[in-house]
Amino acid sequence: MEEKYYNRREALCKIGKTLTGLVATLSFPSIVTASQSPYSYKTPTSREDLYNIPENHLLARAIYGEANSCVPDEQIAIAYTAINRLHDNKSYNGQNSLTEVLLHIQNGRHQYDCFKDISTDLNLVTNFQRTLDPARYDMKNWRQCLEMANQVIANKHPKLNKKQTSYVTNWKIKEWEKSKKTPSWFSKSAPVLIDSPYAHLFEHEFIE
């Protein structure tokens, strides 16, 4: 009887957390009015809409969604992975445009999780909603991400580009090592050291 009680309590807690997250996503007060909108296009409301926005704005969203908590040099290094995938001649990374690279899905796997619109992970779903309209949540951060995207496209930070095409959080690597389930693709990849005085603060490791 006691076990059933705790199972029911745990289930209710999970439902409560899910509903709380969804309400926060749907009812978050808009910080930016229509007249202040930084976009020269209709604000995306779905993944399909992202195919119709400028590539620099899409890359800026990738920086915002993938590396919001990272130091600037790490954000730039992450943005360069998309540029490098575009030119690595590997069809599974997307080849025809930066948009294709960023939104590419290979064998059901999204290349960049921030553009994953359907998931059982509430954090990913919430992050996707924020990525659709980052200015609504943090205008200052959005502008910084857009500036970085423009700089990366113009290759203004060549020292931060070491041909990296992938990145993995340090905690995920430790999790793999602890469970002895490190993916073969990661084991066979060459690690990349980014030339940055802030590299010791990076949350990710980069690979080529």
NORCOR-V122501 format. One record per residue. SS is DSSP state (a for helix, b for strand, c for the rest). PSI is psi in whole degrees, 0 to 359 (* if undefined). OMEGA is omega in degrees with one decimal (none if undefined). Layout:
BEGIN
SS/PSI/OMEGA
SS/PSI/OMEGA
END
This chain:
BEGIN
c/316/-180.0
a/322/179.5
a/319/178.4
a/321/-179.6
a/314/-178.4
a/326/176.4
a/318/179.5
a/319/179.9
a/318/179.3
a/319/179.0
a/318/179.7
a/323/178.3
a/318/179.7
a/317/178.5
a/318/-179.8
a/317/178.8
a/320/179.6
a/314/-179.6
a/321/178.8
a/317/179.2
a/319/-179.8
a/319/178.9
a/318/179.3
a/323/-179.6
a/318/-173.7
a/330/-172.8
a/13/179.3
c/125/-176.6
c/133/-178.5
c/129/-180.0
c/336/-175.2
c/125/177.4
c/168/-178.5
a/321/-177.9
a/340/-179.2
a/358/-174.6
c/132/-179.4
c/357/-176.8
c/142/176.7
c/16/-177.1
c/170/178.8
c/133/-178.9
c/126/-179.9
c/139/176.7
c/359/179.0
c/168/179.8
c/323/-179.6
a/327/-179.9
a/334/-176.9
a/338/178.6
a/344/-173.6
a/9/-179.9
c/161/179.9
c/146/-175.8
a/325/179.3
a/327/177.2
a/327/178.3
a/317/177.7
a/322/177.4
a/322/176.7
a/325/177.6
a/318/178.0
a/315/-179.1
a/314/-174.8
a/330/-176.2
a/333/-169.9
a/36/-174.8
c/328/-176.2
c/4/-175.4
c/160/175.4
c/155/-175.0
a/316/-179.0
a/323/178.9
a/322/176.9
a/317/179.1
a/319/179.0
a/323/177.2
a/319/178.6
a/324/180.0
a/338/178.4
a/325/179.4
a/318/177.8
a/316/-177.9
a/325/176.8
a/326/179.9
a/329/-174.1
c/13/-176.6
c/3/177.4
c/26/176.8
c/113/-173.9
a/330/-177.6
a/351/175.6
a/355/-174.3
c/141/-173.5
c/334/-169.0
c/334/-178.2
c/162/177.3
a/325/177.5
a/316/179.8
a/318/179.4
a/311/-174.6
a/327/-176.9
a/5/-175.3
c/141/175.2
b/125/-178.9
b/119/-179.3
c/42/178.4
c/2/-178.2
b/125/176.7
b/136/179.0
c/325/179.5
c/117/-172.7
a/334/-177.5
a/343/179.0
a/16/178.7
c/106/-173.4
c/342/179.6
c/124/-178.7
c/155/174.0
c/351/178.7
c/111/-177.5
a/326/179.4
a/320/178.8
a/318/-179.9
a/316/179.0
a/317/-179.9
a/324/178.2
a/317/179.2
a/321/177.4
a/324/-179.4
a/328/177.8
a/320/-175.1
c/68/-175.5
a/329/-179.0
a/335/179.7
a/330/-175.7
a/328/-176.9
c/89/-176.0
a/316/-178.1
a/314/179.6
a/320/178.6
a/314/-179.9
a/322/178.0
a/319/178.9
a/321/179.0
a/320/177.4
a/317/177.9
a/317/-179.9
a/315/178.8
a/321/179.9
a/320/179.8
a/317/178.6
a/325/178.3
c/3/-179.9
c/50/179.9
c/353/-178.0
c/60/-176.0
a/332/-179.7
a/338/-179.6
a/3/178.6
c/105/178.2
c/33/179.4
c/22/177.1
c/138/178.1
c/349/-179.7
b/164/177.7
b/148/-178.9
b/139/179.1
b/147/179.8
a/322/-178.3
a/328/179.0
a/321/178.5
a/316/178.8
a/325/178.2
a/318/177.4
a/314/-177.6
a/319/-178.7
a/320/-178.8
a/358/-178.5
c/42/-179.4
c/38/178.2
c/124/-178.7
c/146/-178.1
a/326/-178.6
a/327/179.8
a/320/-179.6
a/326/-176.9
c/353/-176.9
c/151/178.8
c/125/178.5
b/149/-178.6
b/130/176.5
c/120/-179.2
c/132/-178.1
c/87/-178.8
c/139/177.0
c/349/-179.4
c/13/-175.7
a/330/-179.7
a/346/178.4
a/354/-176.1
c/139/177.7
c/348/-175.7
b/157/166.4
b/144/-176.3
b/148/178.0
b/157/-179.7
c/*/none
END
